[in-house]
């Protein structure tokens, strides 16, 4: 989301016997044979709703696999094969996010920011975005920057916004490239630098964004020939950083549990 051009516990159950093959209805807690593992004994296991997916997925999620818990949360949030239920989705996202699973942390951030299934809480949204961003989740970087540049919780923190827009821009996220250019053009959170602004507008314009093209062209006349040539070389040689699929791709994140 562009900003204004002039400004903006670990909850895991013990292992379940491989022979268990029972189903549960939504919200049901099933009784399992007691299993002793050292000093730990398991007798109850709360499964996700039966409509969410196969028993293997639901058992993996209930047993604390972060990928499986994320997939359950995603299916509930998206209404994929089951009724959409943001409140229940948050429960499973939190089980996953508490174990450091970046995709769940990012999704939690969006739900807290938008107030879906929970009361809107920008502070918690910011916390989850930051945890995901620090692991390399590019969209979380961008959203964290937007929150920092906004006025939803006090004065804008353009310095922090610039840092996270820069991080996401280097991964090739066009919206962050555009917003970073705005900050450089106006000297918000960074030293004013028309050449840098031109570079990032030009990179954002690659996808055909009309406003990015317009701003790039408007700055072109302000640059000396040598500075313009240097900026153009930077654009031509720019190569986005490679993203980590498990951290950024919801499909990959939601299928990782199958490897175990």
C-alpha positions as CSV (number, residue, x, y, z in Angstrom):
1,X,0.0,0.0,0.0
2,X,1.7,3.2,-1.1
3,X,2.1,6.0,1.4
4,X,1.3,9.6,0.7
5,X,3.8,11.3,-1.5
6,X,4.1,14.2,0.9
7,X,4.2,12.2,4.2
8,X,2.3,7.7,5.5
9,X,3.4,-21.6,23.9
10,X,4.3,-23.7,22.1
11,X,1.1,-25.7,22.4
12,X,1.9,-29.3,21.3
13,X,0.4,-32.5,22.4
14,X,2.5,-35.6,23.0
15,X,2.9,-38.1,20.1
16,X,-0.2,-40.0,18.9
17,X,-0.1,-43.7,18.2
18,X,0.3,-44.3,14.4
19,X,-2.6,-46.8,14.6
20,X,-5.1,-44.2,15.6
21,X,-7.7,-43.7,12.9
22,X,-10.6,-41.8,14.3
23,X,-12.4,-38.7,13.1
24,X,-13.7,-35.8,15.1
25,X,-16.5,-33.4,14.5
26,X,-15.9,-29.6,14.8
27,X,-14.8,-28.7,18.3
28,X,-14.8,-32.4,19.4
29,X,-12.1,-33.7,21.8
30,X,-11.4,-37.4,21.1
31,X,-10.3,-40.0,23.7
32,X,-7.1,-41.8,22.7
33,X,-5.3,-44.7,24.4
34,X,-2.9,-43.5,27.0
35,X,0.7,-43.3,25.6
36,X,3.6,-43.1,28.0
37,X,6.8,-41.4,26.7
38,X,9.2,-41.0,29.6
39,X,7.4,-38.9,32.2
40,X,4.7,-37.7,29.7
41,X,1.4,-39.4,29.3
42,X,-1.2,-38.4,26.7
43,X,-4.8,-39.3,26.8
44,X,-6.7,-36.4,25.1
45,X,-6.1,-34.7,21.9
46,X,-8.1,-31.8,20.5
47,X,-8.3,-32.0,16.7
48,X,-9.2,-29.3,14.2
49,X,-12.7,-29.5,12.7
50,X,-13.2,-32.6,10.5
51,X,-14.1,-30.4,7.5
52,X,-10.7,-28.9,7.5
53,X,-9.0,-31.8,5.8
54,X,-7.6,-35.3,6.2
55,X,-7.0,-36.9,9.5
56,X,-3.2,-36.9,8.9
57,X,-3.2,-33.1,8.6
58,X,-5.4,-32.6,11.7
59,X,-3.3,-35.0,13.8
60,X,-0.1,-33.3,12.7
61,X,-1.6,-29.9,13.6
62,X,-2.9,-31.1,17.0
63,X,0.5,-32.6,17.8
64,X,2.2,-29.3,17.3
65,X,3.6,-29.4,13.8
66,X,3.9,-25.7,12.9
67,X,3.4,-26.2,9.1
68,X,0.2,-28.3,9.7
69,X,-1.1,-25.8,12.2
70,X,-0.5,-23.1,9.7
71,X,-2.3,-25.0,7.0
72,X,-5.3,-25.6,9.2
73,X,-5.4,-21.9,10.1
74,X,-5.2,-20.9,6.4
75,X,-8.0,-23.2,5.4
76,X,-10.2,-21.8,8.2
77,X,-9.3,-18.2,7.3
78,X,-9.9,-18.7,3.6
79,X,-13.0,-21.0,4.0
80,X,-11.1,-23.6,1.9
81,X,-13.3,-26.7,2.1
82,X,-14.8,-25.6,5.3
83,X,-16.7,-22.7,6.7
84,X,-14.7,-19.5,7.0
85,X,-13.9,-18.9,10.7
86,X,-11.3,-16.2,11.4
87,X,-11.6,-16.7,15.2
88,X,-10.7,-20.4,14.9
89,X,-8.1,-19.7,12.4
90,X,-6.3,-17.4,14.8
91,X,-6.1,-20.3,17.3
92,X,-4.2,-22.4,14.9
93,X,-2.1,-19.6,13.5
94,X,-1.0,-18.8,17.0
95,X,0.0,-22.4,17.7
96,X,2.2,-22.2,14.6
97,X,3.5,-18.7,15.1
98,X,4.5,-19.4,18.7
99,X,7.0,-21.9,17.3
100,X,8.5,-19.2,15.0
101,X,6.7,-20.2,11.8
102,X,7.0,-17.0,9.6
103,X,4.0,-17.5,7.4
104,X,1.7,-17.9,10.5
105,X,3.3,-14.8,12.1
106,X,2.6,-12.8,8.9
107,X,-1.0,-14.0,8.7
108,X,-1.6,-13.2,12.4
109,X,-0.3,-9.7,11.8
110,X,-2.8,-9.2,9.0
111,X,-5.7,-10.4,11.1
112,X,-4.7,-8.2,14.1
113,X,-4.2,-5.2,11.8
114,X,-7.6,-5.7,10.1
115,X,-9.5,-6.8,13.1
116,X,-10.6,-10.2,11.6
117,X,-11.7,-12.7,14.2
118,X,-10.2,-10.5,16.9
119,X,-10.3,-6.9,18.0
120,X,-8.0,-4.8,15.8
121,X,-4.7,-4.3,17.6
122,X,-2.0,-2.4,15.7
123,X,0.6,-3.1,18.4
124,X,0.2,-6.9,18.1
125,X,0.0,-6.6,14.3
126,X,3.3,-4.8,14.4
127,X,4.9,-7.4,16.7
128,X,3.9,-10.4,14.5
129,X,4.9,-8.5,11.3
130,X,8.3,-7.8,12.8
131,X,8.9,-11.4,13.8
132,X,8.0,-12.6,10.3
133,X,10.0,-9.8,8.7
134,X,13.1,-10.6,10.7
135,X,12.9,-14.1,9.2
136,X,12.7,-12.8,5.7
137,X,9.0,-12.6,5.0
138,X,8.9,-9.8,2.4
139,X,5.2,-8.9,2.7
140,X,5.6,-8.6,6.5
141,X,8.5,-6.2,5.8
142,X,6.3,-4.0,3.7
143,X,3.4,-4.1,6.1
144,X,5.6,-3.3,9.0
145,X,7.0,-0.3,7.1
146,X,3.5,0.9,6.2
147,X,2.5,0.8,9.9
148,X,5.6,2.6,10.9
149,X,5.0,5.4,8.3
150,X,1.3,5.7,9.2
151,X,-0.4,7.7,11.9
152,X,-2.4,5.0,13.5
153,X,-0.3,4.9,16.7
154,X,1.4,8.2,17.3
155,X,3.9,10.1,15.1
156,X,5.2,8.4,12.0
157,X,8.5,6.7,12.3
158,X,9.9,7.3,8.8
159,X,13.4,6.0,9.7
160,X,12.0,2.5,10.6
161,X,9.7,2.7,7.6
162,X,12.6,3.4,5.3
163,X,14.6,0.5,6.7
164,X,11.8,-2.0,6.1
165,X,10.8,-0.6,2.7
166,X,14.5,-0.8,1.7
167,X,14.6,-4.5,2.8
168,X,11.5,-5.4,0.9
169,X,12.5,-3.3,-2.1
170,X,15.7,-5.2,-2.4
171,X,13.6,-8.4,-2.7
172,X,11.8,-6.8,-5.7
173,X,8.5,-5.8,-4.1
174,X,7.3,-3.0,-6.3
175,X,5.0,-1.3,-3.7
176,X,8.0,-1.1,-1.3
177,X,10.2,0.2,-4.1
178,X,7.7,2.9,-4.8
179,X,7.3,3.9,-1.2
180,X,11.1,4.0,-0.7
181,X,11.3,6.3,-3.6
182,X,8.7,8.6,-2.0
183,X,10.8,8.7,1.1
184,X,14.0,9.5,-0.8
185,X,12.3,12.2,-2.8
186,X,11.0,13.9,0.3
187,X,13.8,13.2,2.7
188,X,11.6,11.3,5.1
189,X,13.6,8.9,7.3
190,X,16.5,9.2,4.9
191,X,18.6,11.9,3.5
192,X,16.9,13.5,0.5
193,X,18.4,11.9,-2.7
194,X,16.8,12.5,-6.1
195,X,19.0,9.9,-7.8
196,X,17.9,7.2,-5.3
197,X,14.3,8.3,-5.7
198,X,14.6,8.0,-9.5
199,X,16.2,4.6,-9.2
200,X,13.4,3.1,-7.0
201,X,10.6,4.8,-9.0
202,X,12.2,3.3,-12.2
203,X,12.3,-0.2,-10.6
204,X,8.7,0.1,-9.4
205,X,7.7,1.3,-12.9
206,X,8.9,-1.9,-14.5
207,X,5.6,-3.5,-13.8
208,X,3.8,-0.7,-15.7
209,X,2.6,1.2,-12.6
210,X,1.5,4.6,-14.1
211,X,2.1,6.7,-11.0
212,X,5.6,5.3,-10.7
213,X,6.3,6.0,-14.3
214,X,5.0,9.6,-13.9
215,X,7.2,10.3,-10.9
216,X,10.2,8.7,-12.5
217,X,9.8,10.9,-15.5
218,X,9.2,14.0,-13.4
219,X,12.5,13.5,-11.6
220,X,14.5,12.8,-14.7
221,X,14.7,16.5,-15.5
222,X,16.1,17.2,-12.1
223,X,19.2,15.0,-12.6
224,X,22.4,16.0,-14.2
225,X,23.4,13.8,-17.1
226,X,26.1,12.0,-15.2
227,X,23.8,11.3,-12.2
228,X,21.0,10.2,-14.5
229,X,23.4,7.7,-16.3
230,X,24.6,6.3,-13.0
231,X,21.0,5.9,-11.8
232,X,20.1,4.2,-15.1
233,X,23.0,1.8,-14.6
234,X,21.8,1.0,-11.1
235,X,18.3,0.2,-12.5
236,X,19.7,-1.9,-15.4
237,X,22.0,-4.0,-13.1
238,X,19.5,-4.4,-10.2
239,X,18.8,-8.1,-9.3
240,X,16.4,-8.8,-6.5
241,X,17.4,-11.0,-3.6
242,X,16.2,-14.6,-3.6
243,X,13.3,-15.2,-1.2
244,X,13.1,-18.2,1.1
245,X,10.1,-20.3,-0.2
246,X,9.1,-21.7,3.2
247,X,9.0,-18.2,4.7
248,X,7.3,-16.5,1.8
249,X,5.2,-19.0,-0.1
250,X,2.0,-20.1,1.6
251,X,1.7,-23.2,-0.5
252,X,5.2,-24.4,0.4
253,X,4.6,-23.5,4.0
254,X,1.3,-25.4,4.2
255,X,2.8,-28.5,2.7
256,X,6.0,-28.8,4.7
257,X,4.4,-31.0,7.4
258,X,4.1,-33.8,4.8
259,X,7.9,-34.3,4.9
260,X,7.7,-35.5,8.5
